[in-house]
Amino acid sequence: MKINVTKKDIKNGQPENIKCCAIALALCRTFKTDDVEVKKDDLTDEIILKVDDMQYDQHYFSKLDHITTFIEKFDIGEDVEPFTFEINL
């Protein structure tokens, strides 16, 4: 499934908010749910995307390095660009 992180997601997203960051907003729109989380495990640095009752670790989605860099930059307020990635369901 393609996830499009748009300019609107970036504008309306809240840095350091696992439920309302730009990627979380894109997941909400794509999956038509408000039950999402985008988090980075403090121990392993692994990115985990949660949608409803499903958790997708880095083995389920493309562009891991891009997602990691995007989250780091977005959370500290640096400029980021829209992008697309895929989740293998």
Long-range contacts (C-beta under 8 A, 24 or more apart in sequence): 1-30, 1-86, 1-87, 1-89, 2-30, 2-84, 2-85, 2-86, 3-27, 3-30, 3-61, 3-84, 3-85, 3-86, 3-87, 4-30, 4-82, 4-84, 5-70, 5-82, 5-83, 5-84, 5-85, 6-82, 7-82, 9-82, 10-74, 10-80, 10-82, 13-74, 15-74, 15-75, 15-76, 15-77, 16-75, 21-71, 21-74, 21-75, 22-70, 22-74, 22-80, 23-49, 23-67, 23-70, 23-71, 27-51, 38-71, 40-68, 40-71, 47-71, 49-87, 56-87, 60-87, 60-88, 60-89, 61-85, 61-86, 61-87, 61-88, 62-86
